Amino acid sequence: MKLLMLDIETAPNLSATWGLFQQNVALDQLIEPGYTLCWAAKWYGSKEIEFASIMTGERRMIRRVHKLLDEADAVCHYNGTKFDIPTLNKEFLLHKLTPPSPSKQVDLLLTARHKFRLASNKLEFVAGQLGLGAKTKHKGMKLWLECMNREPEAWKKMEEYNKQDVVLLEKVYDRLLPWIKHHPNRAVMGGVECCPKCASTKYQARGSYVSSAGVYKRYQCQDCGSWFRGAKRRPTSIQEIREIA
């Protein structure tokens, strides 16, 4: 399974207002809508992190991430369901590109939000709580404004920041893996008997899984810790046992 780890950075909307608190911005106050500044991505398990930005050409940047998404079986992101993927879809539309091939979405924010009661669900906090590292420190909004002005030193910092987010994303993915609901099934995609989440062949039978359709063997992966059920339903009545015999 080709799993793409992805993170994007965007420019803010620019608008004209008369105040600083609770402003309702009308369309005629919008000076320039936000756009994708850059993205960083890597294939899961690979050491190489790819980076592209408006500095290398906007269309080239958008076409390249479109190609990566087209190749991916699944895409892992943090709040990508509501932010990264819709933002990129907007860019594809504006650049007259067709939708990339469908892929499974693994949004780690949804796992953090639904499975745990953490003080914050932000990537930096989750990574820190798990002892996995921290985001790259920067100037805040000033960095984004300097990048929009195409200042070389700001872009060096932005590239470092964007790439580090992808590094953290992969580390958090590894830790949250057994908790992720509706994770793409590696056993089906690989065509071998293995853990559906990490593809390990080291798993133990532990009790039974009961569903409305019947009873199945239950297993736990000895590598990632995920629980899963066997593919074959076990006979639950004397008649079924006799038929199998």
C-alpha positions as semicolon CSV with decimal commas, in nm:
position;residue;x (nm);y (nm);z (nm)
1;M;0,000;0,000;0,000
2;K;0,134;0,341;-0,098
3;L;0,064;0,570;0,197
4;L;0,139;0,938;0,144
5;M;0,215;1,159;0,445
6;L;0,110;1,515;0,352
7;D;0,104;1,865;0,501
8;I;0,036;2,199;0,331
9;E;0,086;2,563;0,429
10;T;-0,137;2,840;0,299
11;A;-0,136;3,217;0,272
12;P;-0,404;3,396;0,479
13;N;-0,694;3,587;0,327
14;L;-0,605;3,956;0,297
15;S;-0,883;4,202;0,379
16;A;-0,947;4,567;0,472
17;T;-1,121;4,626;0,808
18;W;-1,188;4,916;1,044
19;G;-1,142;4,709;1,359
20;L;-0,949;4,420;1,513
21;F;-1,217;4,236;1,711
22;Q;-1,499;4,016;1,576
23;Q;-1,497;4,158;1,226
24;N;-1,747;4,036;0,966
25;V;-1,560;4,071;0,639
26;A;-1,776;4,141;0,334
27;L;-1,669;4,034;-0,013
28;D;-1,590;4,393;-0,115
29;Q;-1,343;4,405;0,180
30;L;-1,156;4,099;0,055
31;I;-0,833;4,212;-0,110
32;E;-0,691;3,870;-0,194
33;P;-0,816;3,520;-0,102
34;G;-0,576;3,272;0,052
35;Y;-0,381;3,023;-0,159
36;T;-0,140;2,733;-0,118
37;L;0,209;2,855;-0,034
38;C;0,383;2,517;-0,020
39;W;0,354;2,151;0,070
40;A;0,575;1,875;0,208
41;A;0,514;1,505;0,154
42;K;0,680;1,166;0,192
43;W;0,589;0,807;0,127
44;Y;0,545;0,618;0,452
45;G;0,868;0,447;0,552
46;S;1,082;0,650;0,311
47;K;1,353;0,888;0,433
48;E;1,307;1,132;0,145
49;I;1,079;1,431;0,206
50;E;0,962;1,621;-0,100
51;F;0,892;1,994;-0,083
52;A;0,746;2,237;-0,336
53;S;0,639;2,601;-0,314
54;I;0,529;2,902;-0,514
55;M;0,899;2,985;-0,540
56;T;0,941;2,693;-0,782
57;G;0,633;2,796;-0,979
58;E;0,271;2,776;-0,865
59;R;0,143;2,551;-1,144
60;R;0,443;2,320;-1,117
61;M;0,386;2,293;-0,740
62;I;0,016;2,210;-0,784
63;R;0,070;1,960;-1,066
64;R;0,332;1,773;-0,864
65;V;0,113;1,725;-0,555
66;H;-0,172;1,624;-0,788
67;K;0,052;1,350;-0,929
68;L;0,145;1,226;-0,580
69;L;-0,219;1,210;-0,474
70;D;-0,300;1,028;-0,797
71;E;-0,041;0,761;-0,712
72;A;-0,142;0,718;-0,346
73;D;-0,359;0,434;-0,219
74;A;-0,409;0,629;0,105
75;V;-0,323;0,977;0,234
76;C;-0,237;1,056;0,596
77;H;-0,278;1,412;0,727
78;Y;-0,375;1,614;1,033
79;N;-0,710;1,791;0,985
80;G;-0,670;1,722;0,616
81;T;-1,032;1,614;0,581
82;K;-1,149;1,973;0,639
83;F;-0,840;2,170;0,540
84;D;-0,554;2,021;0,333
85;I;-0,755;1,809;0,088
86;P;-1,036;2,065;0,019
87;T;-0,772;2,338;-0,021
88;L;-0,582;2,131;-0,277
89;N;-0,905;2,038;-0,454
90;K;-0,972;2,412;-0,494
91;E;-0,627;2,455;-0,648
92;F;-0,687;2,164;-0,888
93;L;-1,016;2,321;-0,994
94;L;-0,857;2,664;-1,053
95;H;-0,572;2,506;-1,251
96;K;-0,819;2,307;-1,465
97;L;-0,698;1,970;-1,338
98;T;-0,930;1,672;-1,305
99;P;-0,971;1,507;-0,961
100;P;-0,683;1,277;-0,864
101;S;-0,771;0,907;-0,838
102;P;-0,975;0,824;-0,523
103;S;-0,774;0,725;-0,215
104;K;-0,846;0,639;0,146
105;Q;-0,808;0,927;0,394
106;V;-0,637;0,882;0,732
107;D;-0,701;1,196;0,939
108;L;-0,508;1,170;1,267
109;L;-0,695;1,467;1,415
110;L;-1,016;1,262;1,406
111;T;-0,844;0,978;1,594
112;A;-0,700;1,215;1,856
113;R;-1,037;1,386;1,900
114;H;-1,257;1,074;1,915
115;K;-1,036;0,826;2,099
116;F;-0,868;1,034;2,371
117;R;-0,938;1,319;2,610
118;L;-0,624;1,527;2,565
119;A;-0,588;1,887;2,686
120;S;-0,537;1,987;2,322
121;N;-0,572;1,801;1,993
122;K;-0,316;2,014;1,809
123;L;-0,039;1,815;1,639
124;E;0,237;1,984;1,838
125;F;0,069;1,907;2,172
126;V;-0,011;1,546;2,082
127;A;0,345;1,485;1,959
128;G;0,486;1,645;2,275
129;Q;0,263;1,437;2,503
130;L;0,384;1,123;2,327
131;G;0,749;1,229;2,351
132;L;0,790;1,238;1,973
133;G;0,942;1,583;1,930
134;A;0,818;1,932;1,850
135;K;0,738;2,162;1,561
136;T;1,004;2,398;1,426
137;K;0,996;2,732;1,608
138;H;0,925;3,040;1,396
139;K;0,816;3,407;1,406
140;G;0,444;3,338;1,379
141;M;0,236;3,524;1,119
142;K;0,539;3,733;1,024
143;L;0,696;3,424;0,865
144;W;0,392;3,374;0,640
145;L;0,390;3,741;0,536
146;E;0,761;3,732;0,456
147;C;0,710;3,420;0,245
148;M;0,428;3,592;0,059
149;N;0,682;3,869;-0,013
150;R;0,919;3,597;-0,142
151;E;1,198;3,665;0,107
152;P;1,465;3,389;0,072
153;E;1,552;3,356;0,442
154;A;1,186;3,321;0,535
155;W;1,147;3,045;0,278
156;K;1,436;2,850;0,429
157;K;1,257;2,853;0,763
158;M;0,920;2,767;0,602
159;E;1,068;2,464;0,425
160;E;1,223;2,345;0,752
161;Y;0,892;2,399;0,932
162;N;0,680;2,223;0,669
163;K;0,911;1,921;0,647
164;Q;0,926;1,884;1,026
165;D;0,545;1,870;1,035
166;V;0,557;1,569;0,802
167;V;0,820;1,401;1,022
168;L;0,598;1,452;1,327
169;L;0,294;1,333;1,132
170;E;0,458;0,999;1,055
171;K;0,573;0,950;1,414
172;V;0,226;1,026;1,551
173;Y;0,074;0,793;1,290
174;D;0,291;0,505;1,414
175;R;0,180;0,562;1,775
176;L;-0,189;0,608;1,696
177;L;-0,206;0,323;1,442
178;P;-0,382;0,062;1,662
179;W;-0,643;0,324;1,756
180;I;-0,727;0,443;1,404
181;K;-1,081;0,357;1,299
182;H;-1,155;0,262;0,937
183;H;-0,787;0,235;0,850
184;P;-0,723;0,105;0,495
185;N;-0,701;-0,275;0,505
186;R;-0,345;-0,377;0,417
187;A;-0,440;-0,746;0,422
188;V;-0,690;-0,693;0,140
189;M;-0,459;-0,466;-0,060
190;G;-0,159;-0,696;-0,018
191;G;-0,345;-1,021;-0,074
192;V;-0,174;-1,195;0,221
193;E;-0,281;-1,301;0,569
194;C;-0,154;-1,027;0,797
195;C;-0,251;-0,747;1,036
196;P;-0,486;-0,520;0,837
197;K;-0,319;-0,204;0,975
198;C;0,058;-0,267;0,975
199;A;0,077;-0,582;0,756
200;S;0,268;-0,777;1,022
201;T;0,233;-1,155;1,014
202;K;0,295;-1,174;1,390
203;Y;-0,046;-1,198;1,555
204;Q;-0,214;-1,415;1,817
205;A;-0,565;-1,557;1,840
206;R;-0,737;-1,405;2,144
207;G;-1,100;-1,499;2,199
208;S;-1,393;-1,440;1,968
209;Y;-1,548;-1,143;1,792
210;V;-1,927;-1,145;1,791
211;S;-2,120;-0,944;1,532
212;S;-2,477;-0,944;1,404
213;A;-2,359;-1,170;1,120
214;G;-2,199;-1,432;1,342
215;V;-1,892;-1,524;1,546
216;Y;-1,535;-1,484;1,420
217;K;-1,190;-1,555;1,560
218;R;-1,032;-1,247;1,719
219;Y;-0,664;-1,162;1,685
220;Q;-0,418;-0,906;1,822
221;C;-0,114;-0,791;1,626
222;Q;0,209;-0,841;1,819
223;D;0,381;-0,552;1,642
224;C;0,137;-0,257;1,636
225;G;-0,113;-0,386;1,895
226;S;-0,419;-0,362;1,670
227;W;-0,718;-0,591;1,721
228;F;-0,891;-0,752;1,423
229;R;-1,116;-1,043;1,338
230;G;-1,068;-1,339;1,109
231;A;-1,224;-1,341;0,763
232;K;-1,421;-1,663;0,806
233;R;-1,733;-1,685;1,023
234;R;-1,720;-1,966;1,276
235;P;-2,010;-2,218;1,293
236;T;-2,244;-2,133;1,581
237;S;-2,501;-2,410;1,564
238;I;-2,497;-2,792;1,562
239;Q;-2,654;-2,786;1,215
240;E;-2,375;-2,563;1,077
241;I;-2,107;-2,785;1,236
242;R;-2,265;-3,095;1,078
243;E;-2,280;-2,925;0,736
244;I;-1,909;-2,834;0,755
245;A;-1,822;-3,188;0,869
